[in-house]
Amino acid sequence: MEDIKFLNLFETQKLNWKDWNHYAHIRMAYLMICKYGLIECDGFIISGIKSYNRYNRDKITHGFNSTITWFWIEKIKEKCKKERYKSSIDFIESNKDLLNFAQIFDYYSKAELFSDKAKNSIIKVALFNK
């Protein structure tokens, strides 16, 4: 699916819930960064996820997590600062490490990451010193 169509489906809450996985989160965040810029994108990504989740509230099993969202936004932004890409698919193909969700556990314990504190506020860690 082309980037414009994918982002439009997400922003209008028409993206199929079964397609809303980690890959889709990375793709959406990259496209939002491209659309809104490195400084302004955070709010659009967060509000987009929350809107999408509200629309699909009957399907959600774990909900929004501020810390997880911050972690991945920062990881994606760092990659965007280093290189330009032709598309979200090109971005992901060039940065396959972002598809490994488990890398987040190099920075957070499961107990910390899934705590109410992490869900409701950002627990920041030094991401680029590891």
Biotite code that builds the C-alpha atoms (Angstrom):
import biotite.structure as struc

atoms = struc.array([
    struc.Atom([0.000, 0.000, 0.000], chain_id="A", res_id=1, res_name="MET", atom_name="CA", element="C"),
    struc.Atom([1.314, 3.444, -0.886], chain_id="A", res_id=2, res_name="GLU", atom_name="CA", element="C"),
    struc.Atom([2.361, 5.806, 1.901], chain_id="A", res_id=3, res_name="ASP", atom_name="CA", element="C"),
    struc.Atom([-0.339, 8.410, 1.246], chain_id="A", res_id=4, res_name="ILE", atom_name="CA", element="C"),
    struc.Atom([-3.085, 5.789, 1.346], chain_id="A", res_id=5, res_name="LYS", atom_name="CA", element="C"),
    struc.Atom([-1.673, 4.135, 4.474], chain_id="A", res_id=6, res_name="PHE", atom_name="CA", element="C"),
    struc.Atom([-1.428, 7.426, 6.383], chain_id="A", res_id=7, res_name="LEU", atom_name="CA", element="C"),
    struc.Atom([-4.887, 8.509, 5.255], chain_id="A", res_id=8, res_name="ASN", atom_name="CA", element="C"),
    struc.Atom([-6.382, 5.213, 6.423], chain_id="A", res_id=9, res_name="LEU", atom_name="CA", element="C"),
    struc.Atom([-4.670, 5.627, 9.791], chain_id="A", res_id=10, res_name="PHE", atom_name="CA", element="C"),
    struc.Atom([-5.658, 9.273, 10.243], chain_id="A", res_id=11, res_name="GLU", atom_name="CA", element="C"),
    struc.Atom([-9.294, 8.527, 9.389], chain_id="A", res_id=12, res_name="THR", atom_name="CA", element="C"),
    struc.Atom([-9.335, 5.415, 11.630], chain_id="A", res_id=13, res_name="GLN", atom_name="CA", element="C"),
    struc.Atom([-10.045, 3.207, 8.605], chain_id="A", res_id=14, res_name="LYS", atom_name="CA", element="C"),
    struc.Atom([-6.831, 1.180, 8.806], chain_id="A", res_id=15, res_name="LEU", atom_name="CA", element="C"),
    struc.Atom([-7.860, -2.406, 9.514], chain_id="A", res_id=16, res_name="ASN", atom_name="CA", element="C"),
    struc.Atom([-7.233, -3.258, 13.173], chain_id="A", res_id=17, res_name="TRP", atom_name="CA", element="C"),
    struc.Atom([-5.584, -6.576, 12.238], chain_id="A", res_id=18, res_name="LYS", atom_name="CA", element="C"),
    struc.Atom([-2.970, -4.531, 10.339], chain_id="A", res_id=19, res_name="ASP", atom_name="CA", element="C"),
    struc.Atom([-2.197, -2.299, 13.360], chain_id="A", res_id=20, res_name="TRP", atom_name="CA", element="C"),
    struc.Atom([0.976, -4.013, 14.545], chain_id="A", res_id=21, res_name="ASN", atom_name="CA", element="C"),
    struc.Atom([4.495, -2.877, 15.471], chain_id="A", res_id=22, res_name="HIS", atom_name="CA", element="C"),
    struc.Atom([5.468, -2.566, 11.787], chain_id="A", res_id=23, res_name="TYR", atom_name="CA", element="C"),
    struc.Atom([2.459, -0.299, 11.171], chain_id="A", res_id=24, res_name="ALA", atom_name="CA", element="C"),
    struc.Atom([3.326, 1.830, 14.221], chain_id="A", res_id=25, res_name="HIS", atom_name="CA", element="C"),
    struc.Atom([6.868, 2.338, 12.889], chain_id="A", res_id=26, res_name="ILE", atom_name="CA", element="C"),
    struc.Atom([5.565, 3.140, 9.420], chain_id="A", res_id=27, res_name="ARG", atom_name="CA", element="C"),
    struc.Atom([2.984, 5.603, 10.722], chain_id="A", res_id=28, res_name="MET", atom_name="CA", element="C"),
    struc.Atom([5.486, 7.366, 12.980], chain_id="A", res_id=29, res_name="ALA", atom_name="CA", element="C"),
    struc.Atom([7.989, 7.712, 10.125], chain_id="A", res_id=30, res_name="TYR", atom_name="CA", element="C"),
    struc.Atom([5.296, 9.183, 7.867], chain_id="A", res_id=31, res_name="LEU", atom_name="CA", element="C"),
    struc.Atom([4.151, 11.593, 10.594], chain_id="A", res_id=32, res_name="MET", atom_name="CA", element="C"),
    struc.Atom([7.743, 12.734, 11.082], chain_id="A", res_id=33, res_name="ILE", atom_name="CA", element="C"),
    struc.Atom([7.993, 13.367, 7.338], chain_id="A", res_id=34, res_name="CYS", atom_name="CA", element="C"),
    struc.Atom([4.662, 15.214, 7.311], chain_id="A", res_id=35, res_name="LYS", atom_name="CA", element="C"),
    struc.Atom([5.059, 17.344, 10.457], chain_id="A", res_id=36, res_name="TYR", atom_name="CA", element="C"),
    struc.Atom([8.826, 17.532, 11.030], chain_id="A", res_id=37, res_name="GLY", atom_name="CA", element="C"),
    struc.Atom([11.097, 16.351, 13.819], chain_id="A", res_id=38, res_name="LEU", atom_name="CA", element="C"),
    struc.Atom([9.949, 18.986, 16.314], chain_id="A", res_id=39, res_name="ILE", atom_name="CA", element="C"),
    struc.Atom([6.183, 19.015, 15.775], chain_id="A", res_id=40, res_name="GLU", atom_name="CA", element="C"),
    struc.Atom([5.589, 15.316, 15.059], chain_id="A", res_id=41, res_name="CYS", atom_name="CA", element="C"),
    struc.Atom([5.321, 13.987, 18.614], chain_id="A", res_id=42, res_name="ASP", atom_name="CA", element="C"),
    struc.Atom([1.920, 15.504, 19.330], chain_id="A", res_id=43, res_name="GLY", atom_name="CA", element="C"),
    struc.Atom([0.497, 14.341, 16.012], chain_id="A", res_id=44, res_name="PHE", atom_name="CA", element="C"),
    struc.Atom([1.770, 10.801, 16.516], chain_id="A", res_id=45, res_name="ILE", atom_name="CA", element="C"),
    struc.Atom([0.422, 10.599, 20.069], chain_id="A", res_id=46, res_name="ILE", atom_name="CA", element="C"),
    struc.Atom([-2.968, 12.102, 19.234], chain_id="A", res_id=47, res_name="SER", atom_name="CA", element="C"),
    struc.Atom([-3.195, 9.903, 16.136], chain_id="A", res_id=48, res_name="GLY", atom_name="CA", element="C"),
    struc.Atom([-2.604, 6.726, 18.131], chain_id="A", res_id=49, res_name="ILE", atom_name="CA", element="C"),
    struc.Atom([-5.041, 7.792, 20.841], chain_id="A", res_id=50, res_name="LYS", atom_name="CA", element="C"),
    struc.Atom([-7.730, 8.622, 18.250], chain_id="A", res_id=51, res_name="SER", atom_name="CA", element="C"),
    struc.Atom([-7.179, 5.336, 16.458], chain_id="A", res_id=52, res_name="TYR", atom_name="CA", element="C"),
    struc.Atom([-7.367, 3.464, 19.769], chain_id="A", res_id=53, res_name="ASN", atom_name="CA", element="C"),
    struc.Atom([-10.568, 5.275, 20.794], chain_id="A", res_id=54, res_name="ARG", atom_name="CA", element="C"),
    struc.Atom([-12.157, 4.322, 17.499], chain_id="A", res_id=55, res_name="TYR", atom_name="CA", element="C"),
    struc.Atom([-11.083, 0.691, 18.016], chain_id="A", res_id=56, res_name="ASN", atom_name="CA", element="C"),
    struc.Atom([-11.639, 0.573, 21.801], chain_id="A", res_id=57, res_name="ARG", atom_name="CA", element="C"),
    struc.Atom([-13.609, -2.665, 21.552], chain_id="A", res_id=58, res_name="ASP", atom_name="CA", element="C"),
    struc.Atom([-10.548, -4.429, 20.088], chain_id="A", res_id=59, res_name="LYS", atom_name="CA", element="C"),
    struc.Atom([-7.786, -3.078, 22.359], chain_id="A", res_id=60, res_name="ILE", atom_name="CA", element="C"),
    struc.Atom([-6.052, -5.467, 24.717], chain_id="A", res_id=61, res_name="THR", atom_name="CA", element="C"),
    struc.Atom([-3.332, -3.265, 26.268], chain_id="A", res_id=62, res_name="HIS", atom_name="CA", element="C"),
    struc.Atom([-3.911, 0.377, 25.243], chain_id="A", res_id=63, res_name="GLY", atom_name="CA", element="C"),
    struc.Atom([-1.688, 3.402, 24.885], chain_id="A", res_id=64, res_name="PHE", atom_name="CA", element="C"),
    struc.Atom([1.661, 3.548, 26.669], chain_id="A", res_id=65, res_name="ASN", atom_name="CA", element="C"),
    struc.Atom([3.396, 6.945, 26.850], chain_id="A", res_id=66, res_name="SER", atom_name="CA", element="C"),
    struc.Atom([6.852, 5.499, 27.474], chain_id="A", res_id=67, res_name="THR", atom_name="CA", element="C"),
    struc.Atom([6.710, 2.940, 24.653], chain_id="A", res_id=68, res_name="ILE", atom_name="CA", element="C"),
    struc.Atom([5.479, 5.612, 22.257], chain_id="A", res_id=69, res_name="THR", atom_name="CA", element="C"),
    struc.Atom([8.220, 8.059, 23.294], chain_id="A", res_id=70, res_name="TRP", atom_name="CA", element="C"),
    struc.Atom([10.895, 5.366, 22.961], chain_id="A", res_id=71, res_name="PHE", atom_name="CA", element="C"),
    struc.Atom([9.953, 4.486, 19.375], chain_id="A", res_id=72, res_name="TRP", atom_name="CA", element="C"),
    struc.Atom([9.433, 8.089, 18.285], chain_id="A", res_id=73, res_name="ILE", atom_name="CA", element="C"),
    struc.Atom([12.934, 8.936, 19.509], chain_id="A", res_id=74, res_name="GLU", atom_name="CA", element="C"),
    struc.Atom([14.484, 5.868, 17.834], chain_id="A", res_id=75, res_name="LYS", atom_name="CA", element="C"),
    struc.Atom([12.804, 6.727, 14.519], chain_id="A", res_id=76, res_name="ILE", atom_name="CA", element="C"),
    struc.Atom([13.694, 10.430, 14.733], chain_id="A", res_id=77, res_name="LYS", atom_name="CA", element="C"),
    struc.Atom([17.345, 9.551, 15.281], chain_id="A", res_id=78, res_name="GLU", atom_name="CA", element="C"),
    struc.Atom([17.355, 7.488, 12.075], chain_id="A", res_id=79, res_name="LYS", atom_name="CA", element="C"),
    struc.Atom([15.621, 10.298, 10.164], chain_id="A", res_id=80, res_name="CYS", atom_name="CA", element="C"),
    struc.Atom([18.305, 12.783, 11.235], chain_id="A", res_id=81, res_name="LYS", atom_name="CA", element="C"),
    struc.Atom([21.008, 10.646, 9.614], chain_id="A", res_id=82, res_name="LYS", atom_name="CA", element="C"),
    struc.Atom([19.548, 9.885, 6.199], chain_id="A", res_id=83, res_name="GLU", atom_name="CA", element="C"),
    struc.Atom([16.686, 10.610, 3.773], chain_id="A", res_id=84, res_name="ARG", atom_name="CA", element="C"),
    struc.Atom([14.493, 7.827, 2.432], chain_id="A", res_id=85, res_name="TYR", atom_name="CA", element="C"),
    struc.Atom([12.298, 7.425, -0.648], chain_id="A", res_id=86, res_name="LYS", atom_name="CA", element="C"),
    struc.Atom([9.341, 5.973, 1.242], chain_id="A", res_id=87, res_name="SER", atom_name="CA", element="C"),
    struc.Atom([8.313, 4.411, 4.516], chain_id="A", res_id=88, res_name="SER", atom_name="CA", element="C"),
    struc.Atom([9.057, 0.997, 3.039], chain_id="A", res_id=89, res_name="ILE", atom_name="CA", element="C"),
    struc.Atom([12.575, 2.166, 2.112], chain_id="A", res_id=90, res_name="ASP", atom_name="CA", element="C"),
    struc.Atom([12.979, 3.559, 5.642], chain_id="A", res_id=91, res_name="PHE", atom_name="CA", element="C"),
    struc.Atom([11.954, 0.283, 7.257], chain_id="A", res_id=92, res_name="ILE", atom_name="CA", element="C"),
    struc.Atom([14.017, -1.847, 4.875], chain_id="A", res_id=93, res_name="GLU", atom_name="CA", element="C"),
    struc.Atom([17.048, 0.317, 5.713], chain_id="A", res_id=94, res_name="SER", atom_name="CA", element="C"),
    struc.Atom([16.379, 0.179, 9.464], chain_id="A", res_id=95, res_name="ASN", atom_name="CA", element="C"),
    struc.Atom([15.157, -3.344, 10.148], chain_id="A", res_id=96, res_name="LYS", atom_name="CA", element="C"),
    struc.Atom([16.470, -3.132, 13.698], chain_id="A", res_id=97, res_name="ASP", atom_name="CA", element="C"),
    struc.Atom([13.402, -0.993, 14.450], chain_id="A", res_id=98, res_name="LEU", atom_name="CA", element="C"),
    struc.Atom([11.206, -4.038, 13.853], chain_id="A", res_id=99, res_name="LEU", atom_name="CA", element="C"),
    struc.Atom([12.715, -5.771, 16.880], chain_id="A", res_id=100, res_name="ASN", atom_name="CA", element="C"),
    struc.Atom([10.319, -4.638, 19.606], chain_id="A", res_id=101, res_name="PHE", atom_name="CA", element="C"),
    struc.Atom([12.323, -6.562, 22.221], chain_id="A", res_id=102, res_name="ALA", atom_name="CA", element="C"),
    struc.Atom([15.195, -4.047, 22.044], chain_id="A", res_id=103, res_name="GLN", atom_name="CA", element="C"),
    struc.Atom([13.132, -1.811, 24.325], chain_id="A", res_id=104, res_name="ILE", atom_name="CA", element="C"),
    struc.Atom([13.928, -4.265, 27.126], chain_id="A", res_id=105, res_name="PHE", atom_name="CA", element="C"),
    struc.Atom([17.596, -3.279, 26.870], chain_id="A", res_id=106, res_name="ASP", atom_name="CA", element="C"),
    struc.Atom([16.434, 0.014, 28.431], chain_id="A", res_id=107, res_name="TYR", atom_name="CA", element="C"),
    struc.Atom([13.452, -0.944, 30.613], chain_id="A", res_id=108, res_name="TYR", atom_name="CA", element="C"),
    struc.Atom([12.407, -3.915, 32.679], chain_id="A", res_id=109, res_name="SER", atom_name="CA", element="C"),
    struc.Atom([9.024, -5.407, 31.799], chain_id="A", res_id=110, res_name="LYS", atom_name="CA", element="C"),
    struc.Atom([7.685, -4.374, 35.196], chain_id="A", res_id=111, res_name="ALA", atom_name="CA", element="C"),
    struc.Atom([8.747, -0.771, 34.651], chain_id="A", res_id=112, res_name="GLU", atom_name="CA", element="C"),
    struc.Atom([7.613, -0.590, 31.030], chain_id="A", res_id=113, res_name="LEU", atom_name="CA", element="C"),
    struc.Atom([4.147, -1.933, 31.705], chain_id="A", res_id=114, res_name="PHE", atom_name="CA", element="C"),
    struc.Atom([3.614, -0.018, 34.932], chain_id="A", res_id=115, res_name="SER", atom_name="CA", element="C"),
    struc.Atom([0.878, 2.590, 35.291], chain_id="A", res_id=116, res_name="ASP", atom_name="CA", element="C"),
    struc.Atom([3.595, 5.237, 35.531], chain_id="A", res_id=117, res_name="LYS", atom_name="CA", element="C"),
    struc.Atom([5.031, 4.257, 32.120], chain_id="A", res_id=118, res_name="ALA", atom_name="CA", element="C"),
    struc.Atom([1.580, 4.081, 30.576], chain_id="A", res_id=119, res_name="LYS", atom_name="CA", element="C"),
    struc.Atom([0.539, 7.497, 31.820], chain_id="A", res_id=120, res_name="ASN", atom_name="CA", element="C"),
    struc.Atom([3.802, 9.449, 31.665], chain_id="A", res_id=121, res_name="SER", atom_name="CA", element="C"),
    struc.Atom([7.123, 9.196, 29.891], chain_id="A", res_id=122, res_name="ILE", atom_name="CA", element="C"),
    struc.Atom([9.950, 7.472, 31.696], chain_id="A", res_id=123, res_name="ILE", atom_name="CA", element="C"),
    struc.Atom([12.935, 8.797, 29.783], chain_id="A", res_id=124, res_name="LYS", atom_name="CA", element="C"),
    struc.Atom([16.222, 6.932, 29.494], chain_id="A", res_id=125, res_name="VAL", atom_name="CA", element="C"),
    struc.Atom([19.460, 7.671, 27.647], chain_id="A", res_id=126, res_name="ALA", atom_name="CA", element="C"),
    struc.Atom([18.788, 6.002, 24.294], chain_id="A", res_id=127, res_name="LEU", atom_name="CA", element="C"),
    struc.Atom([21.879, 6.760, 22.293], chain_id="A", res_id=128, res_name="PHE", atom_name="CA", element="C"),
    struc.Atom([24.662, 5.907, 24.726], chain_id="A", res_id=129, res_name="ASN", atom_name="CA", element="C"),
    struc.Atom([24.227, 2.137, 24.432], chain_id="A", res_id=130, res_name="LYS", atom_name="CA", element="C"),
])
